[in-house]
Amino acid sequence: MRFTPNRPGACDSWSQSVPCNVPPVAVEERSQTFHFLLLAHQTPGGQVLEEDRTDQHNRPPGKDSMAPLFRGSVASWDIFLPGRRDESRFRYLGEQQIDGRKAFVAAFAQIPGAVRVPGTITTAGRDVPMLLQGIVWIDEESDQILQLRTDLLAPRPEIRLLTQTALIHFGPVRISQFDMTMWLPHQVDAHSEAHGEDIHEQHTFSKVHMFHATARIVAYPAM
């Protein structure tokens, strides 16, 4: 299998549906657009991918009910990197057609105590570790991930989080300024049951750019 980490910037458009209390069948829907960055950091435990969002005025999203709740989904594929595969158990499930393409299907579950840099859920000012299980669909011809589903390995009752599911769709994305094509997430459908509510979000990504920087050290003559 080939999994190549990419670190682009993108526009993240999302919509959220939250059931309202009155009437019981009502659903509140809202949509916003953000600038989205996927940043790579090197830590003692290995490389960590971090999501960063700002609004269209480059301000961090607020903490009110309009802010997106789901983070980290588009970097979930890094658990398949060679240096991290020993942190999960895998089982081959068979083959399936995804968007007209033949795909190998495999299940995975992270191993408690073996994950060096687990994901976290931030709530009430504290970070709660989050382990994942799920299913991955891998293109039989290109070895690229076509689709990835992640679920909590276990509920987190201490923060009233019962379930959290993300279905991540991947595809080719053209990076025009570098004349290259990358395989990246283009949509995330997420659902959670938390604090007695069902919350649905859909994130779509577009207008992808890649940023790079160079540095030069200049030595001044000794005085």
Steps between C-alpha positions, in 0.01 A plus 500: 500500500623852425411786732668832426462786753403833347484840670285739297280788592136497395163661531278309743127547446280327754138457594356376828163355595396496865159376613319774693291435809180664367345360294660151531527452122662839428857513375719808508738532204782747452799542274832685516824524303848487654863510396647165595863399559651158560828552686773245574693508828786274604469376861694243708218254426515560124343732246168654602252650255302793637195669351466876519197703390436870463198686370511701178658790695777268629355495852474178705149352508298611800399267780131561450250256352592610145853357522560154344535228763695236307876527459771255402302288258701586189826396672362165622667314213842551663435192716584296186849647462775235526628637831156475661357172372620314810254712703194330346361158421382437143266249340435451129127498426489451122429713193233757414416752227539866606394763242549244224849400617603164644628534854657280766316538830672469839393559858731646762500578872760694694660309788461661845841580644676463164403832340788743550312818398126435538236739377330716759162654564520842663212577733462726804862604469653152511621251240347151512688225306300348216575161342343397170376199313356487151508381140719608210438452127818487287503527122622171352683670212662805659522390869346835596240537774156553342299519818565482874249453781605562860309435822588532865662184634280541808251759634634775726229534767713737710442767233156366399620394154332177393593477131703693245516385140673659200478385139784655301497503119831531311583591142756665269558873553692711249763738650538746214791707634719186521353321195424191708210285615453382858262251656312685773171503695230697320201435730443390860158390630502491880248401766514489879274429795605727784330671792166354393515644147556356153736726306572468127765696308615490141836654407599555135845613386588704193750755363798302627843665514837378626727732696873472548769713657875528468752639747859613469752543781740788440826500695629845587880551522640501853568842644 
